[in-house]
Each structure stands twice: as C-alpha cells, then as structure tokens.
Amino acid sequence: MYFCTMFFSRVYTISLVIIALLLISACSGYEKLLKSSDYALKYEKALEYYENEEYVRAGTLLDQVVSVYRGTTKADTVYYYQARCYYMQRDYILSGHHFNNLAVNYPNSVYAEESEYMMSYCLYMQSPKPSLDQNNTEKAIGAFQLFIIQNPGSKRIPEAQAYIDEMRNKLVQKSYMSGKLYYNLGDYKASIIALQNSLNDYPNTEHREELMFMLLRSHFLLAENSIAQRQIERYQDTVDEYYSFVGEFPESRYRREADRIYNGALGRIGTRDILSGQ
C-alpha cells in the first residue's frame, strides 16, 4: 500500500512538472512571437489562438499586424478577427470601433454585413438602464435602422428590429421617468414641459393616461402657485387640459380627481373675474 501511494505521488508530481514546463514553453514561444518581425507567422498564430479561444493573445498579435496588412487582401480578415477578439473580451467600445472600420473601409468584404450588424450590437450592449443617459441607445437605434436599410435581404433584420423595439421602449420609459421626476419634485413648470414632450414623442405609450393626468394636475398646481397676474391664464390652461384628458379617457381611474381639479380651476377663474370686475 505504501509503495502504491508513493508511486502515484511521484506520477502526480511528474505530471505537474511536465504541465509547468509546457506552460513555460508556451509562454516563452508567445513572448518570442511578440518580438518577432515575421508578420505572416504572427497572422497565422493569431488566427490559431482565436480558434483556441485565447482572445487576449490573438488580439495582441492582430494589433501588431493590422498596419502591415492594411491595403492587402487579408486586411478585412485582420480587422474582423481583431474586432471579434475585443468582442469576446466584452470590450464593446473597441470591438464596435473595429467593426465600424471594417464596414466603412471594406464595404465589399465578405465580413461587411456582419460587421455592420455587430457594430450596431456593440452600441446596443452599451445602452444603459432607463434612468441613465440614453445617448448610446439612440446611436444603437440609428445604427440598426441603417443596417436594415443597407441590407434589405439580411436574415438578421428581424433581430435588428427586435432590438430597435426594445430600445424604443427604453426611451419611452426614460421619458416617462423624467416627467414623473419633475412632477414628484413639485417643479410643475419643468414637469409640464417634460410630460408634454413625452406625450408628443411617444403618443402610443402605455403610460399615456397617467402622463395626461399628471399634466393636468401640473397645470393646476402651477396656477395655484403663480402670481396673481398669471393665474387666470394658467387656470384656463388647466381647463383646456381637462377637456383633452376626459375626451380621451372618459372612464379614467383618475376621473374623480380630474373633475375636482376642473371644478377648482373654474371656481378660481370665476372668483378672479369677479375681483377684476370690482
């Protein structure tokens, strides 16, 4: 039993040593390759590393050869795998940059269509949650729309359209949250602008009823907190907003509160008219 244990222990140790030597040899070979001026070998090894899912090594080698192969028949392949390496490392900024370079500089490449799509997708992956700035979301929507226009026969159009719809819903949510934020803060002048913009930009939003009610109430509360010279005008805006609201949502869950606001605005207008006539 003792000898068996010793035997397997020695085999295990030898195996570790062999593995360590292989790793050292591999690292040494890669380090030599980085310093080599044999760009053809670097290109071949880069693709080999990529196939073996060693994306950092593949990308590093491709970064070294990209300028050498620019203008050659292999240039688009270098750009493509360079972009793929960054993509597999989840570096969507650099990946999108390289996919865009390929699509712009080599529009006839076999990789052009996929590069246009992937550039758009990289922007999509940079699209943040609705509460944050949506600049990348808008860029991604525009990029996917351009992809659809330029590739009308692509099999990826349904995917692109699905991403567009998803991001548009995110913009709707962002717009809704912005309007509601000003409303909850009691900044009714800003609330009116934000809510009206949201309704204008996204007229079919699922939040339309709530947005219109908040707009109505914002007009009323702005009037309530205005100087006397502006109140009648703003109460009249409230009345106008009420008619728009009940005309569209006569059975609204906010109807009772809307009626109270309407009657309050009419009462204030009547009182102001009487006072101004005295």
C-alpha positions, 0 to 999 in steps of 0.5 A: 500500500505504501509503495502504491501511494508513493508511486502515484505521488511521484506520477502526480508530481511528474505530471505537474512538472511536465504541465509547468514546463509546457506552460513555460514553453508556451509562454516563452514561444508567445513572448518570442512571437511578440518580438518577432518581425515575421508578420505572416507567422504572427497572422497565422498564430493569431488566427490559431489562438482565436480558434483556441479561444485565447482572445487576449493573445490573438488580439495582441498579435492582430494589433501588431499586424493590422498596419502591415496588412492594411491595403492587402487582401487579408486586411478585412480578415485582420480587422474582423478577427481583431474586432471579434477578439475585443468582442469576446473580451466584452470590450464593446467600445473597441470591438464596435470601433473595429467593426465600424472600420471594417464596414466603412473601409471594406464595404465589399468584404465578405465580413461587411454585413456582419460587421455592420450588424455587430457594430450596431450590437456593440452600441446596443450592449452599451445602452444603459438602464432607463434612468441613465443617459440614453445617448448610446441607445439612440446611436444603437437605434440609428445604427440598426435602422441603417443596417436594415436599410443597407441590407434589405435581404439580411436574415438578421433584420428581424433581430435588428428590429427586435432590438430597435423595439426594445430600445424604443421602449427604453426611451419611452420609459426614460421619458416617462421617468423624467416627467414623473421626476419633475412632477414628484419634485413639485417643479410643475413648470419643468414637469409640464414641459417634460410630460408634454414632450413625452406625450408628443414623442411617444403618443402610443405609450402605455403610460399615456393616461397617467402622463395626461393626468399628471399634466393636468394636475401640473397645470393646476398646481402651477396656477395655484402657485403663480402670481396673481397676474398669471393665474387666470391664464394658467387656470384656463390652461388647466381647463383646456387640459381637462377637456383633452384628458376626459375626451380621451379617457372618459372612464379614467381611474383618475376621473374623480380627481380630474373633475375636482381639479376642473371644478377648482380651476373654474371656481378660481377663474370665476372668483378672479373675474369677479375681483377684476370686475370690482 
